[in-house]
Amino acid sequence: MPARRIHLDPIGGFAGDMFAAAVVDARPALALPLLAMLRGLGLPDGVSARFDESRAGGLKGLRFVVEGAQELPQPGRAHAHRPHAAIRDWLQASPLPAGVRQHALGLFAVLARAEAAVHGIDPGQVAFHEVGGWDSVCDFVAAAFLLDAAGDARWSWSPLPLGGGRVRCAHGILPVPAPATARLLEGLRVIDDGVPGERVTPTGATILRYLLDLGRGAPDATPDAEVLRGSGTGHGTRLLPGLPNIVRCLVFEPAQQAPQPGPIASLQFEIDDQSPEDLAVAIEHLRAVPGVLEIYQAPLFAKKGRMAVQLQLLLQAWALDEVCSACFAETTTLGIRLSHVQRRTLGRHQVEVAGDRRVRVKLASRPGGAATAKAEMDDLAAMTGHANREQARRQAEQLALEKDCE
């Protein structure tokens, strides 16, 4: 059964590789599929990723190591100065699963907005420097995989070590935390434990800010009753005086599952001058925009007795600007009504079972602990006959419920 809350204790600091190592150490079954997914990206020759056992301060844990080329290939460029738009295009064309791709795009979008704010430019003009290397890209993709695997789990973390001093980067000597990192940490609780240096990296700060924007993160969240199901330790590369450079990960399940709130945005507009066939294409393009959760359409009579279509999009709040731009680009609408709304969702996750055929099944946890199952109709669509589909659906749902109880 997947976690319902995952807590992070950044003792030595917080970075993308430490996040990946800590979560995988707490959930070892995720290691092989994560590494297989990274290999499937078509990494350049000489670039590889692995998890190594490590010790720090007498504590055993993992390190996430990416070896080889430290930058994305770009003809005519000698450094890892990679435009955000290029990384976005690369991710969109990658073979990543849809959920992982959405999180990866969202992480880079969060970092691009922070970089744009401190440099006074548009996010579309941002070029990543240190974060343009393969190691950082793999950190973000690994984090995206783990966020997707965690489903609707809530994330929490203890106060972050602020660090201090100066750091050398592509822009020269800058104070710690670096300007973009400081921007990402705004509003978060930090502490000064007297140990200098860069304690929270841009990748680490981006992950936490992304979780907050997604409505799934809350510093120091303490639900009433939980069950501790696993723990792990992620190790960093720096040696700190008198302090283990680790992130601890604790994985919790609730004693009783309750519906979870979360902020989303709603967009609504009407179309009366776009052909049905072109509008259908536009809706599919909008559905693929990162952050879009669902799209509804309904016929209605508009002004002057015209038949029209009303569209409503539900989306993650962080994706509001990009989705609005996509709506104006894909449709003929001249205006969009938008609102921020709250929703409550049950904890749910997906499993795949193999009866007469392989079928994906969505499991939901109801208040009181009961579980319900719903098979994906797309996996049954090739079968002919209602009775055959119904039998396969019931078999798959029963297998999924039995598997979830193991």
Residue pairs with C-beta under 8 A, 6 or more apart in sequence:
1 253
1 349
1 404
2 149
2 150
2 151
2 153
2 347
2 349
3 27
3 150
3 153
3 229
3 230
3 251
3 252
3 253
4 152
4 153
4 154
4 226
4 252
4 253
4 254
4 257
4 347
5 153
5 154
5 155
5 156
5 221
5 223
5 226
5 251
5 252
5 253
5 254
6 23
6 26
6 150
6 153
6 154
6 155
6 156
6 249
6 250
6 251
6 252
7 155
7 156
7 157
7 158
7 221
7 249
7 250
7 251
7 252
8 14
8 19
8 22
8 155
8 156
8 157
8 158
8 247
8 248
8 249
8 250
9 157
9 158
9 247
9 248
9 249
9 250
10 18
10 157
10 158
10 160
10 161
10 199
10 200
10 204
10 247
11 161
11 243
11 244
11 245
11 246
11 247
11 248
12 18
12 56
12 161
12 199
12 236
12 238
12 240
12 243
12 244
12 245
12 246
12 247
13 161
13 163
13 198
13 199
13 200
13 201
13 204
13 236
13 238
13 240
13 245
13 247
14 157
14 160
14 161
14 199
14 200
14 201
14 204
14 205
14 208
14 247
15 139
15 200
15 201
15 203
15 204
15 236
16 136
16 139
16 140
16 142
16 143
16 201
16 203
16 204
16 206
16 207
17 63
17 64
17 65
17 66
17 135
17 139
17 203
17 234
17 236
17 237
18 64
18 204
18 234
18 235
18 236
18 246
18 247
19 139
19 143
19 146
19 203
19 204
19 207
19 234
19 247
20 34
20 64
20 139
20 142
20 143
20 146
20 234
21 51
21 61
21 62
21 63
21 64
21 232
21 233
21 234
21 235
21 247
22 61
22 62
22 232
22 233
22 234
22 246
22 247
22 248
22 249
23 30
23 146
23 150
23 232
23 234
23 249
24 30
24 31
24 34
24 51
24 62
24 64
24 146
24 232
24 234
25 61
25 62
25 232
25 233
25 234
25 249
26 230
26 231
26 232
26 249
26 250
26 251
27 149
27 230
27 232
27 251
30 145
30 146
30 149
31 51
33 145
34 142
34 145
34 146
35 49
35 50
35 51
37 96
37 97
37 100
37 141
37 145
38 49
38 138
38 141
38 142
39 49
40 95
41 94
41 95
41 96
41 141
43 49
43 68
43 134
43 138
44 68
44 69
44 73
44 134
45 68
46 67
46 68
46 69
47 66
47 67
47 68
47 69
47 134
48 66
48 67
48 68
49 64
49 65
49 66
49 67
49 138
49 142
50 64
50 65
50 67
51 62
51 63
51 64
51 65
52 62
52 63
52 65
53 60
53 61
53 62
53 63
54 60
54 61
54 62
54 63
54 235
55 61
55 235
56 235
56 244
56 245
56 246
57 243
57 244
57 246
58 244
59 233
59 244
59 246
60 233
61 232
61 233
61 234
61 235
61 246
62 232
62 233
62 234
62 235
63 234
63 235
63 236
63 237
64 139
64 142
64 234
66 134
66 135
66 138
66 139
68 134
69 134
70 80
70 133
70 134
70 135
71 79
71 80
71 82
71 132
71 133
71 134
72 80
72 82
72 86
72 87
72 90
72 132
72 133
72 134
72 137
74 82
74 86
79 129
79 170
80 128
80 129
80 130
80 132
80 133
81 127
81 128
81 129
81 132
81 170
82 127
82 128
82 132
83 126
83 127
83 128
84 108
84 109
84 112
84 115
84 123
84 124
84 126
84 127
84 128
85 124
87 108
87 128
87 132
87 137
88 105
88 108
88 109
91 101
91 104
91 105
91 108
92 101
92 105
94 101
96 104
96 141
96 144
97 148
99 148
100 141
100 144
100 145
100 148
101 144
101 290
102 144
102 290
102 291
103 143
103 144
103 145
103 147
103 148
103 210
104 140
104 141
104 144
105 290
106 144
106 210
106 213
106 214
106 290
106 291
106 316
106 318
106 319
107 140
107 143
107 144
107 206
107 207
107 210
108 128
108 140
109 123
109 290
109 318
109 319
109 322
110 184
110 206
110 209
110 210
110 213
110 318
111 128
111 131
111 180
111 184
111 202
111 203
111 206
112 123
112 126
112 128
113 123
114 180
114 181
114 183
114 184
114 206
114 209
115 123
115 126
115 128
115 180
116 122
116 123
116 125
116 126
117 180
117 183
118 179
118 180
118 183
119 126
128 136
129 169
129 170
129 171
130 136
130 169
130 170
130 202
131 137
131 202
131 203
136 203
139 203
140 203
140 206
143 203
143 207
147 211
151 347
151 348
151 349
151 350
152 216
152 260
152 345
152 347
152 348
152 349
153 216
153 347
154 216
154 217
154 218
154 221
154 260
155 211
155 216
155 217
155 218
156 217
156 218
156 219
156 220
156 221
156 222
157 208
157 217
157 219
157 220
158 219
158 220
159 189
159 190
159 191
159 219
159 220
160 185
160 188
160 189
160 190
160 191
160 199
160 200
160 208
161 190
161 191
161 192
161 193
161 195
161 199
161 200
162 177
162 190
162 191
162 192
162 199
162 200
163 176
163 177
163 195
163 196
163 197
163 198
163 199
163 200
164 176
164 192
164 196
164 197
165 175
165 176
165 196
165 197
166 173
166 174
166 175
166 176
167 173
167 174
167 175
167 176
167 178
167 197
167 198
168 174
169 178
176 196
176 197
176 198
176 199
177 185
177 198
177 199
177 200
177 205
178 198
178 202
180 202
181 200
181 201
181 202
181 205
184 202
184 205
184 206
184 208
184 209
185 200
185 205
185 208
185 209
187 212
188 208
188 219
189 219
189 220
193 243
195 240
195 241
195 242
195 243
197 238
197 240
208 217
210 217
210 318
211 217
212 218
213 316
213 317
213 318
214 316
214 318
215 261
215 262
215 263
215 264
215 316
215 317
216 262
223 252
223 254
225 254
225 255
225 256
226 252
226 253
226 254
226 255
227 252
227 253
227 254
227 255
228 250
228 251
228 252
229 251
229 252
229 253
230 250
230 251
231 248
231 249
231 250
231 251
232 248
232 249
232 251
233 246
233 247
233 248
233 249
234 246
234 247
234 248
234 249
235 244
235 245
235 246
236 245
236 246
236 247
237 245
238 245
239 245
256 367
256 368
256 369
257 346
257 347
257 365
257 366
257 367
257 369
258 367
259 344
259 345
259 346
259 367
260 344
260 345
260 346
260 347
261 342
261 343
261 344
262 342
262 343
262 344
262 345
263 317
263 340
263 341
263 342
263 343
264 293
264 314
264 315
264 316
264 317
264 340
264 341
264 342
264 343
265 314
265 315
265 316
265 317
265 319
265 320
265 323
265 338
265 339
265 340
265 341
266 312
266 313
266 314
266 315
266 338
266 339
266 340
266 341
267 311
267 312
267 313
267 315
267 323
267 324
267 327
267 336
267 337
267 338
268 310
268 311
268 312
268 313
268 336
268 337
268 338
269 310
269 311
269 327
269 331
269 333
269 335
269 336
269 337
270 300
270 302
270 308
270 309
270 310
270 311
270 333
271 279
271 308
271 309
271 310
271 311
271 331
271 332
271 333
272 302
272 306
272 307
272 308
272 309
273 332
274 282
274 331
274 332
279 309
279 331
282 330
282 331
283 295
283 297
283 311
285 326
285 330
286 292
286 295
286 313
286 323
286 326
286 327
286 330
287 295
289 319
289 322
289 323
289 326
290 319
290 322
291 315
291 316
291 318
291 319
291 322
291 323
292 313
292 314
292 315
292 319
292 323
293 314
293 315
293 316
294 313
294 314
295 311
295 312
295 313
295 314
296 311
296 312
296 313
297 309
297 310
297 311
297 312
298 309
298 310
298 312
299 307
299 308
299 309
299 310
300 307
300 308
300 309
300 310
301 307
301 308
302 308
311 327
311 331
313 323
313 327
315 323
317 340
320 338
324 336
324 338
327 333
327 336
328 336
346 364
346 365
346 366
347 364
347 365
348 362
348 363
348 364
348 365
349 362
349 363
350 360
350 361
350 362
350 363
351 360
351 361
351 363
351 400
351 403
351 404
352 358
352 359
352 360
352 361
353 359
353 361
353 396
353 399
353 400
353 403
355 392
355 395
355 396
355 399
356 392
356 395
357 379
357 380
357 383
357 392
358 379
359 375
359 376
359 379
359 380
359 392
359 393
359 396
360 375
360 376
360 379
361 373
361 374
361 375
361 376
361 396
361 397
361 399
361 400
362 373
362 374
362 375
362 376
363 371
363 372
363 373
363 400
363 401
363 404
364 371
364 372
364 373
364 374
365 371
366 372
371 401
371 404
373 396
373 397
373 398
373 400
373 401
374 397
375 392
375 393
375 396
375 397
375 400
379 396
380 389
380 392
380 393
383 389
383 392
